Amino acid sequence: MTPEEQFQILSRGIEETLPEGALLERLRETARERRPLRVKQGFDPTAPDIHLGHTVGLRKLRQFQDLGHQVVLIVGDYTGMVGDPSGRSKTRPQLSLDELESNAATYLEQFFKVLDPAPSPPRLPVEIHRNGEWFAPMGLAEVIRLLASFTVSQLLERDDFAKRFEAEQPIGLHELLYPVMQGYDSVAIRADVELGGTEQKFNLLTGRELQRLHGQPPQSIMTLPLLIGLDGVQRMSKSLGNYVGVTDSPAEMFGKIMSLPDGTMGSYWRLVAQVDADEMQRIERQLADGSVHPMELKKRLGSRIVSLYHDDSAADQARQDFETQFSRREIPAELEEFGPGTMALDSKTGIVDLIVASGIAGSRGAARRLIQQGAVDLDGVRIEAPDIPVDFMISTCSGLAGR
């Protein structure tokens, strides 16, 4: 495949490539040198599991892997101790190395739900590094030389730092280190390309500058769109509870997708459903002209995502159980049980808390929307108010109806 053909595939679904034309030129250059691109993305293991938002970058990495390029994953054990300040309005809580290593073990396993763990040519095995490999041996003198590459005013140009500074909110000195550390990762592994979310742009540009200062060709940058969470408002995040985990059960995964606001479906099809350009055009046309009911498109989306992380039979069963339980009001073949013993009940506990704790909805906002849509029943009786306390209930919540 020519560099131009590869560029057409790789640039699809990207927010921005910087500098303009750099990726195509790097593809041509490595083709002449008969070597693969070294394509980097870093992940800080600040939580034990990954969600669909993480897979936006992983799927782009898989495209590079399928084209025979070298994917390099950076597990940020040392950057994770700082915590990425990108998009943050306050300092992240700091985690210990033991906590980060425990999380990293599950991250590495889940990465290979998207990347090929045992590739054959032209795919190459994924190269994995913890950035503690180069940061742990650094002495203070080396750290000082590294920090001398930038000024405080340059680092405060970051949008999130600038906003916090203007609002007189604290900025830890360690947080100023983060973009420099992420940038140095690119130097350490000699990256040709780095991927990151749109909020990562400052960090990615820092990598280019550090490579230049270390006599390396500056990497090409690809920024990726952010996946909106189940609330339809904020980006997907475990801390916000608006996520679909890649290890969720088929029923939970399908049910969460069915709770999506209709307006977000297009972005999910584009970013995480792994469809080709022709199929995406058909789906966009159907979303626009109403020739297919949005509920049917959402069921197809749920099935597609369950198939990706489980298999086709699990997807078929999840859809069948959903339709049996919520459309025909019957009991599905496989119904996950949930009892109040798994949560602490008190006089303030309500139906919204129960729905979230059971996994039917990913957040309190999503649970309230389901109730407002008439999609939650208790013993066959529709729940119409979100403030019903649990101690008035004598049975379990039957789930969302998906109407």
N, C-alpha and C positions, 0 to 999 in steps of 0.2 A: 504494500500500500504506500502511495506517495506521501510525502510530508503534507501536501495540500489536502489530500483526502483525510489524513489523520486529523489535521487541524479542523476540518469541517465537523468531525465527530466530537472532538474534545471541546470545542468552543460552544457546543449546543448546551443551553441551560445555564451558561455562565453570566454573572452580572457584569464582570469587567475583566479584561486582561491588560496587564501593565508591564512595561510600556506597550503602547499599541504596536502590533506587529512583531513583538519580541518572541512570542511563543512559536509562531510560524518560522521565524528565523532560526530559533534554537532547534526546532525539528529538522530543518534543512541541514544545519550544522552537524548534528549528531548522526544524521543519515550519511553525510560525507565521511564522517569519522568511523562509521559502522559500529556505533555504540548506542546503548539505550539512554534515554533521559533518566536522570535521578529526580524523582518526583516526591516531594516531602509534604507530609501533614503531621501536625502534632496534636496530641490529646492529653489533657491533664486529668488523671484519674481521681477527680474530686468527689465522685459518687460511684457506687458499686456496679451500676448497669448503664448501658447506652440505650438511647431511644431513637425514633425515626429521624429526629433532627440531626443526629450524628451521621446517619447513613447518607445524607445528601453528599457530603465529602467522600465517604467511603465508596459510593457508587461511581463518582468521577474517578477515584483512584482505580477502581476495577476496570474502567475503560482504558486507562493507561496500561494496566497490567495485561489486558486482553490484546493490546497493540504491541506487546513485547518490551515495555519500558520497566524500569526498576522502581517499584514503590518502596518508599522509606517511611516507616511509621516511627514517630518519636513519642515515647511514653514519658510525659513530663513529671518525673518523680521530684526533680528539684524545682522546676517552674510551678509544680503543683503546691509546693510548700509556700510559695509566694501567693499564688492565686491570680488568675488573669483578671485585671481590672476592666477589661473591655466591656462597655455597656453597663458598668456598675455604678450605682449612686453612693455606695459605701464600701468600706474595706471588707474583703471576704474573711471569714474565719480561717485560721491557719490549721492545716492538718499535719500530723506527724508522718515520718517516713513509713512507719509500720501501717498506718491507715491507708496511705497512698499505695503501698505495695499490695495490700489486700485487695483494694479496688482494681489495681492494674491486672491482677490475675483474671478477674472476670472480664475486664475490657478486652484482653488479648483473645480470650475464647470467643467473645461475641463479634470481634472484628471479622472473623472468618465465616460469619454468616453471610458476608457480602464479598470479601476478598477470597481468592482461591488459595486454600491452605496447602494443596499438593499439586502445583501446576506442572504442566508439560509444555514443551516449546510450542509457540513462541513466548508463552508466559514465563516470568521469572519468579522465584520464591520471594516473598515479602521480606525486606530487611527491617529488623526491629532494633531500636536503640532506646535505652533510658538516658535522658540527658545528664543524669548523675555520672555517666561514664566520663564526661569531660569537665563537669562542674565540681564534682567531689575532690579531684586532685588539685584543683586550682589553689594557689596560695594568694595571700592578700595582695602581693605586688601585681600578680596577673589580673586580679579583679580591678585594681585601681587603673591599670592600663586600659582595660576594657571599658570602664566607665568614663575614661577620659575621651572616648570617641564621641560623646554627646554632651550637650549642655542641658542644664535644668530647664531653660526656656524652651528648648526643642521638645523635651519630653512633656512639658506642660501645654504644648500645642494640641495634644490629644484631646478630642472632644469631651470625653468623660472626665479627664483630669481638669480641663478648663472649666467645665460646669461645676465641679465640686469645689474648685478654688474660688470661683465667683460666688458660690453659695456659702463660703467659709466652712465647708465640711472637711473633715480630716483626710489627709492623703499620707499614708505611711511611706517612709523612705524606701522600704522594701518593695512597695508597689512600683516605684519608679524604675526598679531593676527589671521588671517583667519584660517589657518590649526589648530591652537589650539582651536578656537571656534568650528569648525566643529567636531574636535575630542571630545570635551566636550559634544556635543549633544549625542554621543553614551553612555557616562557615565550617562547623565540625564535620558535617556529612557531605559537603560540597554539592549543595542542591542546585539543580538546573531550573526547577519549577517548585513553587510552594503554593498550596491551596489553603484557603481559609474563608470564613464567613465575612460578610461585608463589614462587620464591626471590627475585624482583625486587620484592616487595611494599614493602619499605622505600624503595627508589629511587622507585617510583611515587608513594608518599605524599609524598616529598620534593618531587616536581614539583607536587603540589597546593599545598603550603605556599608554594613560591616564586611560583607564579601568584597566590596570594592577596596576598602581599607586594608584587607588581608590579601590583596592581589589576585582575587578570584573573579571570574566573570559574574556579574550580578544576576541573580535568579529572575526568571519570569514569574509574574504573580497572576494568580487566577482567584478572583473573589466569587463566592457562592452565595446564592440567595438564602435567607433564613426561613426555616419552616415555621409557620404559625401554629400554635398549639390548639388543643381541642376547644379552648374558649373562643377561638376565632379572633383574638385580639393580640395577645402577647406571644413572643416566640416560644417554641416548645421547650419546657424545662421541667425537670423532676421536682425542683423546689417549689414550682408553682402548681404542680399536680395536673398539668394540662398536657400530658405526654402519652405516647404509645410506646411501651418498651419492646425491644426486639425479642425478649424472652417471655412476654405475656403469653398466656394460654390462647389457643385459637378462638375460643368463645369470648374471652376478654378483649382480644385484639379486634375482632369483628365488631363487637358491641361498641367499643370506643370509636371506631371509624363511623359507625352509624349515628353517633351523637354529634358528629361534625356539623357546624353550620353549613348550609348548602353553598354559600359564597366562597368557602375555602377549598371546595373539591378540586377545582382546576389546578391549584398549586400542589395538592397532594398527588394528583395524577402525574404532573410534570416532574416533581422532585423525588418522589419515593416509590412510585409504582412500577418503574422500569418498563416503560412502553417505548416503542420505536416512533419515529417522526410521523409515519402515516397514521398509526393508531391514535397518536396524540391529536392530530388534525381532526380525525373523526369525532373524538371525545369533545374537543373544543366546539366543534360545530353542533353536536348534540346538546351541549350545555347552553349554547347561545340560542338555538332555534326552538328548544323545547320539544324536539321530536321524540326524545326518550325522557321518561319521568325522572326527575332528580333522585328519587328514592331508588330506582333501578340502577342508575349510575353509581350511587353510593354503595349499593350491595355489590356491584361488580368491583368497585374499589376495595371494599372490605375483603372480598374473596381473593383479589390479586395480592394484597399485602399478606394475608394469612398464608397463601401459597408460597410466597417468597421466604418466609421464616419458619414454615412448617412443611406442608406439602399439599397437593391438590385435594387429596381425600379429606384432610383436616379442614380445608377451606370449604369443601362441599358440605361437610357435616356442620360446620359453624353456621353457614347460611341457612341450611335446612332447619337447624335448631332455633335459630333466630326467627325464621318465618313461622315455624310451628308454635313457638311460645308467644310471639308478639303480634303476629298477623292473624293466625287462626285461633289464638287463645287456647292452645293445647299445651300439654306438658312435653317438653323435648325429650329425645332419647337419652341425652347426657346433660343433666342439670347440675351445675356446681352448687354445692350447699354452702350456706353462710348463716352462722348463728350469732347471736349477740355475745356469746362467750368470747369472741375474738376482739371485742372492743369494750371499753369501760362505759357503762350506762349510768347516767345520773338524771336529775330532773330537767336539765337543760338540753339533753341529747334529743335530737329530732330526726325526722325522716331524711333530711338532707345529709346528716352525719352518717346515717345507716347506709344510704346509697353510695356515698364516697368510700366508706370503710369496706363495703362489699366488692368494690371494684367496678360497679356498674357505670359510674361516672368518675372521671379523673379529677374533678374539682367541685367545690361547692357551687360555683357558678354554673357548671355544666349540669349538676344535679337539679338546680332550680329551673334551668331551661327545660329539662325533661319533664318535670312536674307541670310547668306552664303549658307544655305541648300535649299534656294528657297522656304521657308515655310511661307512667309508673302506676302499677296496681298493687293492692294488698288483698290477697284472697279473692281476686276477681273484681274488687271494687276499686275504681279509679281514685288515685290520690289527687286532690285538687288544690291543696294548700301546702306550702313548704314548711309551715311552722308546727306541724303535728308532732308531738313528743313521742319518743319510742315507747315509753311505758304505757301508752294507750293501745299499743299493738300487741296482738297475741300470736302473730304469725310472722312470716318472713316477707321481705319485699320481693315481689315477683319479677321486677326488672323493667327495663324500658321497652315500650311497645313498638317503637320504630315506625310509627305511622307518619 
